[in-house]
Amino acid sequence: MAIPAHLPPEIIDRIIDHIFDDILTLMSCTLVCKAWKPASRYHLFRDVSLGGFRGPKLENLPALLEHIESFCAESETLEIRGWIMTIDMLALVLDRMPRLVGLQLNCVQLRFESNATLRRRKRHTSLQELISVRPSFKRVDDFESDAPAWAMHTLFNLFPNLRILQIHDADGQGTYGALPETLALETFVIDRTGHLGINLLAALQKTASRESLRRVDLGWVIHEEQYATLQNMHITMKTNLRSVRLGFDHRWWGTDSEGTAAILRGLFRDLPQLEDLSLLLPLCKFDTDFHVVRTYLSSFDSLPLTMRTLTLELRWPLFESFEEHAGVYQRYQIWEQVQSFALGFPDLQWVHCLRLGMTRLSTTPETLPYESQQRIRECMSQLNAKKMLRF
């Protein structure tokens, strides 16, 4: 039911004060009563979410742009969910939000044209963070093989001052042309990376990101050629890194622990300023688990003494928990190895071991040999004093 437009201004202000956190309701009110629009403009949104089940529909783009211009001129973050839109449509929305700092695209299908149209678009220099979850990139000419690479190249040109890039659940083919040389990413995150992520990382080495990159999160490194690209990263990019997260897929790496350890050892030597390391390491053969873990840990001798945090996840195929397979004695052997390693790093603040199953073992089992019990108790007391070991 429409609310009369001749309500006293103070009543309108009270109502808007009550609903201003819901941009969709506020838009609906101003559509019904145009007289509400001047009052509603005093209630500007810092964080805006569009799309999804309850969101405004993209079909009425002019009305949507009018509302965004009215309510979102001061907005700093924008989330778009579930829309199918072209790069030009996205640019029109962002043109109305000059103060935007962060953009999140959830399940958004982006369609784009040829690279020639980039020169006609306004660049959004305020945007510093782009998060894309389960993206879908399409080209209007239906030439899909290099669509992800084209899309990322287009976005980099639209957002020249981007500092943080996160892409989740994405994969794709294609190689990148010349990226903007001034692009200076500080954080690069791409989960379940395929050729899209590793090729993008290679292309970033020819930009200012070579000097500025501090955090790299590659999720799973699946193919051998992808890890070769990581090994061949520009030495300047690697020496500046402070935080690294990567994992190995058991289909390629789990049967060669010696080779994996050698690769890790070479990588660690190129990371002299590393402070935060997160590793996902595969386990495949039950009868050699302890040997495999000990082989992995042998590569940690090459880590710099600047290390502050370590997250180590031991993963079985098919995402099975380690504690469902390894016995108590095996787990304590692995735990003892991790503790001994941790004590060798003076600045290490905490160690987090996932899927090791130690949460159920608060006391030392009586079935362990006496010497093992003593070593474990000694390590536990030292690490508990530093409050840095977590399972």
Buried (B, 14 or more C-beta within 10 A) or exposed (E): EEBEEEBEEEEBBEBBEEBBEEBBBBBBBBBEBEBBBEBBBEBBBEEBBBBBEEBBEBEEBEEBBBBBBBBBBEBBBBBBBBBEBBBEBBBBBBBBBBEBBBBBBBBBBBBBBEEEBBEEBEBBEBBBBBBBBEBBBBBEEEEBEBBBBBBBBBBBBBBBEBBBBBBBEBBBBBEBEEBBEEBBBBBBBBBBBBBBBBBBBBBBBBBBBBEBBBBBBBBBBBBEEBBEBBEEBBEEBBEBBBBBBBBBBBEBBBEBBEEBBBBBBEBBEBBEEBBBBBBBBBBBEEEEBBEBBBBBBBBBEBBBEBBBBBBBBBBBEEEEBBBEBBEBBBBBBBBBBBBEBBBEBEEBBBBBBBBBBBEEBEEBEEEBEEEBBEBBEEBBEBBEEBEBBEB
